[in-house]
């Protein structure tokens, strides 16, 4: 008899990653030091894995505003906006953001994810949504929760979008939804062309500006301001968990549309409202974003420094033109090993693996704050270079030339940098057979050899990690080097063994190419 819990008991990825010391998630931050440095497991590390782009989470003015709001209103509203959860602060923030974003109306919702889910409330059975394939998961789920038909176009491929629009039922309601800045690869949507097509095919436009608001444009209003197209974008979404140093989200647009969402969106009327502290922090952050454009200028200077610093070493940062600076690694296990080495060297970054990116296109995602110091940035670059050479991600000697990046500064209208062949292949999903993942290996684990390999990796890793000094004395002086390298053993074993199985995996009892089953 099948048990709905079976998949949970047989899932190996977590167990193997933990055993090999390569599990990178849910790392508890024990203290923060001005946002750019944090403590994890007693180790102080430089934070380049946060979306706190303007560094405002540590700003005394923002913290004071949150404290005062808590003192006045308490810690929570204990209910939804519809019933008992609307404070005067909510209405103040909505009015402030509508004005800031040059929109008729705005609604604030408890999280950025829930804000995109609210999109479902305006989509009916006869509507069609045209979505970029690289859109954030919250946009994907917002469309899924609706009764609308979805048509996905290839990432930033305007010819493909036009084909889908031309083939659609002429009388259907249509809306094009896209990230403004794409959160993994750091490029910007082709909003000018999207607007042209929306007018030609009578479609509405919505941008998810989670990673653009506060960052792009002269005043930080996001992608539509950056391109000078604010009047041509119908709905704009933003999140407070990034530049606004808080928690929540905003959806802004025509009054009738926002009012409808306010009364119909399930993520609004069936969820508790933003806390007083979150509202007050976002309000103060909005004020600072408007008053201190020098923060954005500093942030973009940092982005240019880091992109070119990585490229000068031979790293591939892909198409990004923003403070999202991804570093291509390739396969998943090597990416985890790179992450582990960074953490041990005092740098916190994020490993990004499928399904957030295509198979074989795993990367280390770094992102920067306006408050990072040059000394911190130089330390990050130096650490990346040492680890990159050690793990054969970059060559031993720096390239003699590299292509400098273009940054999305106000008035530049750049959307992406030229992709390398490797990056383009990865983004197109053409590297699946060149990399490997724990998931792919787990799917092969029904074969006796693969099962024994997994067990051996776990057992040897545990023994290596728990050797005691007396064990070393019994073993003699020779293994002392092994003792010093014990934390790396599991990752090396897993990577080498996995490469063997990927080379010989097509004849297993599962049948077929493991990459094709991903």
C-alpha positions in Angstrom: 0.0 0.0 0.0 1.3 3.4 -0.9 2.0 5.9 1.9 1.9 9.7 1.2 5.0 10.0 3.5 7.1 7.5 1.5 8.7 10.2 -0.6 9.8 12.0 2.6 11.5 8.9 4.1 13.4 8.0 0.9 14.6 11.5 0.0 18.4 11.3 0.2 19.6 14.8 -0.8 19.3 16.2 2.7 20.9 13.2 4.4 23.8 13.1 2.0 24.5 16.8 2.0 24.4 16.9 5.8 26.7 13.9 6.1 29.3 15.4 3.7 29.1 18.8 5.4 27.7 20.4 2.2 24.3 21.4 3.4 24.0 25.2 2.9 20.5 26.0 4.0 18.8 27.3 7.1 22.0 28.7 8.6 21.1 30.5 11.8 22.5 34.0 12.1 23.3 34.7 15.7 24.1 38.4 15.5 24.4 41.2 13.0 27.1 43.9 12.9 25.9 46.8 10.8 24.2 44.4 8.2 27.4 43.8 6.2 28.8 41.3 8.7 27.0 38.6 10.7 27.9 35.8 13.1 27.1 32.2 12.3 28.2 29.3 14.5 30.4 31.8 16.4 32.2 32.9 13.2 32.0 36.4 12.0 31.5 36.5 8.2 31.0 39.2 5.5 27.5 39.1 4.3 27.2 39.1 0.5 24.1 36.9 0.4 21.5 39.5 1.4 19.1 41.6 -0.7 19.4 44.5 1.8 20.6 46.6 -1.2 20.7 50.0 0.5 21.9 48.7 3.9 18.8 50.2 5.6 18.0 47.3 7.9 20.8 48.5 10.2 20.0 52.2 9.8 19.3 53.8 13.3 16.4 55.8 11.9 14.6 52.7 10.5 15.1 50.8 13.7 13.9 53.7 15.8 10.7 54.0 13.7 10.0 50.3 14.2 10.5 50.5 17.9 8.2 53.6 18.3 5.4 51.9 16.3 5.6 48.8 18.5 5.4 50.9 21.6 2.3 52.7 20.2 0.4 49.9 18.5 1.9 46.7 20.0 3.5 43.8 18.2 0.7 42.7 15.9 -2.8 43.7 14.5 -4.0 40.1 15.2 -6.3 40.1 12.2 -6.8 40.7 8.5 -6.9 44.1 6.8 -10.6 43.5 5.9 -11.7 43.3 9.5 -9.6 44.5 12.4 -6.1 44.7 11.0 -6.0 48.1 9.3 -4.1 50.8 11.2 -3.7 54.4 10.2 -0.1 53.5 9.5 -1.2 51.1 6.8 -3.1 53.9 5.1 -0.2 56.3 5.5 2.2 53.9 3.9 -0.2 53.1 1.0 -0.7 56.8 0.3 3.0 57.5 0.5 3.9 54.6 -1.9 1.2 55.6 -4.4 2.7 59.0 -4.6 6.3 57.7 -4.7 5.4 55.3 -7.5 3.3 57.8 -9.5 0.2 55.6 -9.3 -3.4 56.3 -8.5 -3.5 53.8 -5.6 -1.5 51.2 -3.8 -2.1 48.3 -1.4 0.4 46.8 1.1 0.3 43.1 1.8 1.9 41.0 4.5 4.7 39.5 2.4 6.1 40.0 -1.1 5.1 36.4 -2.0 1.5 37.1 -1.0 1.5 40.3 -3.0 2.1 38.4 -6.2 -0.5 35.8 -5.2 -3.0 38.6 -5.2 -2.7 38.8 -9.0 -4.9 35.7 -9.1 -7.9 37.8 -8.0 -8.1 39.8 -11.2 -7.6 36.8 -13.6 -10.7 35.0 -15.0 -11.3 31.9 -17.1 -11.2 33.8 -20.4 -8.0 35.7 -19.6 -4.5 34.9 -20.8 -1.3 35.5 -18.9 2.0 35.8 -20.8 4.9 35.1 -18.4 8.6 35.1 -18.8 10.0 31.6 -18.0 12.5 33.1 -15.5 9.8 34.9 -13.4 9.9 34.5 -9.6 8.1 31.6 -8.0 5.6 33.9 -6.4 4.4 35.2 -9.8 4.3 31.6 -11.1 2.1 30.6 -8.2 -0.1 33.7 -8.5 -1.0 32.7 -12.1 -1.5 29.0 -11.1 -4.0 30.0 -8.4 -6.1 31.8 -11.0 -8.4 30.3 -13.6 -6.6 32.0 -16.4 -4.6 30.4 -19.3 -0.9 30.8 -19.0 1.5 31.1 -21.9 5.2 31.2 -21.0 7.7 32.8 -23.3 11.4 32.1 -23.4 13.4 34.3 -21.1 13.6 37.9 -22.5 12.8 36.5 -26.0 10.5 39.1 -27.5 10.1 37.3 -30.8 8.7 34.3 -28.9 6.4 36.6 -26.9 5.1 38.2 -30.1 4.4 34.8 -31.5 2.3 33.8 -28.5 0.4 37.1 -28.5 -0.3 36.8 -32.2 -1.7 33.3 -31.7 -3.9 34.2 -28.8 -7.7 34.7 -29.0 -8.2 38.3 -30.1 -11.1 38.9 -27.7 -9.4 37.4 -24.6 -8.2 39.6 -21.8 -4.4 39.7 -21.8 -1.7 40.6 -19.4 2.1 40.3 -19.7 3.8 39.7 -16.4 7.6 39.9 -15.9 10.3 40.4 -13.3 11.9 43.8 -13.6 15.3 42.6 -12.4 15.6 38.8 -12.6 16.8 37.6 -9.2 19.2 34.8 -10.2 21.0 36.1 -13.2 20.7 39.9 -12.5 19.6 41.0 -16.0 16.7 43.4 -16.7 13.5 42.7 -18.7 13.1 44.2 -22.2 10.4 46.6 -21.0 10.5 48.9 -24.0 9.7 46.0 -26.4 7.1 44.5 -24.0 5.3 47.9 -23.9 5.3 48.0 -27.7 3.8 44.6 -28.0 1.2 45.3 -25.3 -0.1 48.2 -27.3 0.0 46.3 -30.5 -2.0 43.3 -29.0 -4.1 45.1 -26.5 -2.5 43.6 -23.4 -1.9 45.0 -19.9 1.6 45.0 -18.3 2.7 44.1 -14.8 6.3 44.3 -13.5 7.6 42.5 -10.4 10.1 45.1 -9.2 11.2 43.3 -6.0 14.9 43.6 -7.0 14.5 46.9 -8.8 12.6 49.2 -6.5 15.0 51.3 -4.5 17.8 50.3 -6.9 17.0 51.3 -10.5 16.0 54.7 -11.8 16.9 58.3 -10.8 14.6 58.2 -7.8 14.6 54.4 -7.2 11.1 53.7 -8.5 12.2 50.7 -10.4 12.2 49.3 -14.0 9.5 51.5 -15.5 11.3 54.7 -14.2 14.6 53.4 -15.4 13.2 53.0 -19.0 11.0 56.1 -18.8 7.9 54.0 -19.2 5.9 54.6 -16.0 2.8 55.7 -17.8 2.9 52.5 -19.9 3.0 49.9 -17.1 -0.3 49.1 -15.6 0.7 47.4 -12.4 3.9 47.5 -10.4 4.8 45.2 -7.5 7.5 45.8 -5.0 8.7 44.0 -1.8 9.8 45.5 1.5 12.2 42.8 2.4 15.0 44.1 0.2 15.7 47.9 -0.3 12.9 48.8 2.2 14.5 46.9 5.1 11.2 45.5 6.3 8.7 42.7 5.5 5.7 42.9 3.2 4.9 44.0 -0.3 3.1 46.6 -2.4 1.0 46.5 -5.5 0.3 49.8 -7.2 -1.8 50.8 -10.2 -5.3 52.2 -11.2 -7.6 52.9 -8.3 -10.4 50.6 -9.5 -8.0 47.7 -9.9 -6.3 48.1 -6.5 -9.7 48.5 -4.9 -10.9 45.3 -6.5 -7.8 43.5 -5.2 -8.3 44.9 -1.8 -11.7 43.3 -1.5 -11.2 40.1 -3.6 -7.6 38.8 -3.1 -7.5 35.8 -0.7 -3.9 36.7 0.3 -5.3 40.0 1.6 -8.6 39.2 3.2 -7.6 35.8 4.8 -4.2 36.8 6.1 -3.1 38.8 9.1 -1.9 42.3 8.2 1.6 43.7 8.3 2.8 44.4 11.8 3.2 47.9 13.1 7.0 47.6 13.2 7.1 46.4 9.6 4.9 49.3 8.4 6.9 51.9 10.2 10.2 50.6 9.0 9.0 50.6 5.3 7.7 54.2 5.8 11.0 55.4 7.1 12.9 53.5 4.4 10.7 55.1 1.7 11.6 58.5 3.1 15.3 57.7 3.0 15.2 56.3 -0.5 13.7 59.5 -1.7 16.0 61.8 0.2 19.4 60.0 -0.3 20.0 59.1 -3.9 23.7 58.8 -3.1 23.0 55.3 -1.7 22.0 54.1 -5.1 25.0 55.7 -6.7 27.3 54.0 -4.2 25.5 50.6 -4.7 26.0 50.8 -8.5 29.6 51.7 -8.1 30.0 48.6 -5.9 28.3 46.4 -8.5 30.7 47.6 -11.2 33.7 47.0 -9.0 32.6 43.4 -8.1 31.6 42.4 -11.6 34.8 43.5 -13.1 36.8 42.2 -10.1 35.4 38.7 -10.7 35.9 38.9 -14.4 39.5 40.0 -14.1 40.2 36.7 -12.3 38.4 34.6 -15.0 35.0 34.1 -13.3 31.9 34.3 -15.4 29.3 36.7 -14.0 27.0 36.2 -17.0 24.4 38.8 -18.2 23.9 40.7 -14.9 23.9 44.6 -15.0 22.8 45.0 -11.4 24.0 44.5 -7.8 23.0 40.8 -8.2 26.4 39.4 -9.2 26.1 35.6 -9.9 29.3 33.5 -10.3 29.0 30.5 -12.5 30.3 27.2 -11.0 28.6 24.4 -13.0 27.6 21.3 -11.3 25.7 21.2 -8.0 28.2 19.4 -5.8 31.1 21.6 -6.8 28.9 24.6 -6.1 28.2 23.3 -2.6 31.9 22.7 -2.0 32.7 26.3 -3.2 30.0 27.6 -0.8 31.5 25.6 2.1 35.0 26.9 1.4 33.7 30.5 1.3 31.9 30.1 4.6 35.0 28.7 6.3 37.0 31.6 4.9 34.6 34.2 6.3 32.3 35.0 3.4 28.5 34.3 3.4 27.1 33.8 -0.1 24.3 31.7 -1.6 24.6 28.5 -3.6 21.9 28.4 -6.3 21.0 25.0 -7.8 18.2 23.6 -9.9 15.3 24.2 -10.1 16.2 27.9 -9.4 18.6 27.6 -12.4 18.9 25.1 -15.1 20.7 21.8 -14.5 24.5 22.1 -14.9 24.2 25.9 -14.4 24.7 26.0 -10.6 26.1 29.3 -9.4 27.1 31.3 -6.3 24.8 34.2 -6.0 26.3 37.3 -4.4 24.5 40.6 -3.8 25.7 43.8 -2.4 24.8 46.7 -0.1 25.5 50.4 -0.4 27.1 50.1 3.1 29.8 47.6 2.2 33.3 49.0 2.6 36.0 48.7 0.0 38.1 46.6 2.5 35.2 44.1 2.8 34.8 43.9 -1.0 38.5 43.4 -1.5 38.4 40.6 1.0 35.5 38.9 -0.8 37.3 39.1 -4.1 40.6 37.7 -2.7 38.7 34.8 -1.1 36.9 34.0 -4.3 40.1 34.0 -6.2 41.9 31.6 -3.8 39.0 29.1 -3.7 38.3 29.4 -7.5 41.9 28.3 -8.3 41.8 25.6 -5.7 38.6 24.0 -7.1 39.6 24.6 -10.8 36.8 27.0 -11.5 39.2 29.7 -12.8 42.7 29.3 -14.3 45.9 29.5 -12.3 46.8 32.8 -14.1 44.4 35.7 -14.7 43.2 36.3 -18.3 45.1 39.0 -20.2 41.8 40.6 -21.3 38.2 40.5 -20.2 35.0 42.2 -21.3 34.0 44.9 -18.8 30.4 45.0 -17.6 27.9 47.7 -18.2 25.8 48.7 -15.2 22.2 49.7 -15.2 22.8 53.4 -14.2 20.1 56.0 -14.7 19.8 57.0 -18.3 21.9 54.0 -19.6 18.9 51.8 -20.5 21.2 48.7 -20.6 19.5 45.4 -20.0 22.2 42.8 -20.0 25.8 42.1 -20.6 27.0 39.8 -23.4 26.8 36.2 -22.2 29.7 33.8 -22.6 29.0 30.6 -24.5 29.0 28.6 -21.3 26.6 31.0 -19.6 24.2 31.0 -22.6 24.3 27.2 -22.8 23.5 27.0 -19.0 20.6 29.5 -19.2 19.2 27.5 -22.2 19.4 24.2 -20.3 22.1 22.8 -22.5 24.5 21.8 -19.7 22.4 19.2 -18.0 24.6 16.4 -19.2 27.8 18.2 -18.1 26.9 18.7 -14.5 25.3 16.5 -11.9 23.1 17.0 -8.8 22.2 15.1 -5.7 18.7 14.7 -7.0 20.0 13.0 -10.2 22.2 10.7 -8.2 19.4 9.8 -5.8 17.3 8.7 -8.8 20.0 6.2 -9.6 20.3 5.0 -6.0 18.0 2.0 -6.6 20.9 0.3 -8.3 23.0 -1.7 -5.9 26.3 0.0 -6.7 24.9 3.5 -6.3 23.2 2.6 -3.0 26.5 1.2 -1.7 28.3 4.4 -2.8 25.9 6.6 -0.9 26.3 4.5 2.2 30.1 4.6 1.9 30.1 8.4 1.5 28.0 8.9 4.6 30.1 6.4 6.7 33.5 7.6 5.6 32.5 11.3 6.0 31.2 10.6 9.5 34.4 8.8 10.5 36.6 11.5 9.0 34.8 14.2 10.8 34.9 12.5 14.1 38.5 11.3 14.3 40.0 12.0 17.7 43.7 12.8 18.4 44.3 9.3 19.8 43.1 7.9 16.5 45.8 10.0 14.8 48.4 8.8 17.1 47.5 5.2 16.3 47.6 5.9 12.6 51.0 7.6 12.8 52.2 10.9 11.4 51.2 10.4 7.8 47.5 11.0 8.1 47.9 14.4 9.9 47.3 16.1 6.5 44.2 14.1 6.1 43.0 15.3 9.6 43.5 18.9 8.5 41.5 18.2 5.3 38.8 16.1 6.9 36.0 18.6 6.3 36.7 18.4 2.6 36.7 14.6 2.3 33.0 14.1 1.9 32.6 16.6 -0.9 35.6 15.2 -2.8 34.3 11.6 -2.4 30.8 12.7 -3.5 32.1 14.7 -6.5 34.5 12.0 -7.8 32.0 9.2 -7.2 29.2 11.1 -8.8 31.3 11.8 -11.9 31.8 8.1 -12.2 28.1 7.4 -12.0 27.2 10.1 -14.5 29.6 8.6 -17.0 28.2 5.2 -16.5 24.6 5.9 -15.4 22.8 5.3 -18.7 22.9 1.5 -18.4 21.3 1.4 -14.9 18.0 -0.3 -14.0 16.2 3.1 -14.2 17.0 3.4 -17.9 17.8 6.5 -19.9 20.0 9.4 -19.4 19.8 10.6 -15.7 20.0 14.3 -16.9 16.9 13.7 -19.0 15.0 12.4 -16.0 15.7 15.5 -14.0 
